[in-house]
């Protein structure tokens, strides 16, 4: 059942792995360091990126299909609330 193309912003954070996984994951790992010196925060960010495994990236990328299905079910409206 194809309804035709879905008008959805090309850079929608709901469907962008960097937005819905990577940045959120990094932020959760370094959030408590926000008052540290700039170089310490920078080192923490780099270390946090090193924690992301290929398997984690693969699972997040695979999750795009589920997110796209929620997008269609939500009638192209926000659907983040259905993911948790």
N, C-alpha and C positions, 0 to 999 in steps of 0.2 A: 504494500500500500504506500505508494509514493505520493506525497502532496506537493512535490516540486521543491525547488531550492528554498532553504530556510534563510531568511535574512538575519544574519548574526554578525556582529562586529568581528572583523578578522583577528583582532587581538583581544578577544574576550577573555578575561581572567578565569572564567568558569571552565574554559576549554584549553587553557594554556598550562602545560606541565610546569613551566618555570614559576608561574604565579600561584597555582594551587598546591604545588608540592615543594619545590626547591626553596623559594623565598620564605615560605612559612616554616619549613623545617630548620633552615639556617637561623631564622629569627628566634625560634623556640630554644635553640641551643646557645645563643649568645645574648639573649635579652637581659639577663642578670648582669652583664658586663658593660652596660651602656654608660656607666659613670666612670669607667676605667680610662686610662690614658689612650689617646687615639691609636698609638702603635700597638697597644695590648688588644684593643678591640679588633684592629686589622688582623693581627695574628690569630685571634679567636675565630674570626670569619674564615680565614684560610684553612684553619684546622677543621672547622665544621664542614667545609666542602669536602675535605678528605675523608670524612666519615660516610659520605653517601656512596653506597656500593652500587655496582652495576645491577644487582638484583633489585635494589630499591628503585632505581631509575626505570627498570623494566616494568615493575609493578605499577608505578605511577603512570607510565606511558600506556600500559594496558588498560588502566582505569579510564582512559579517554573515551572508550566505547561506552562504558556505563554512564559517564557524564553526558555524552551525546544523547543517549537514550532518555535520560532524565530531562534534557533540554527539549526534546521532541514532545515528551509526555506533558511537560509544563506549558506547552503551547508557546514556546519561545520566550517565556518569562523567566525570571530568576528562579533557580532551582537548588541553590546551595543548601537550603534547609532540608531537602530530601536525602542528602548524602550521608547524614550522620546517624 
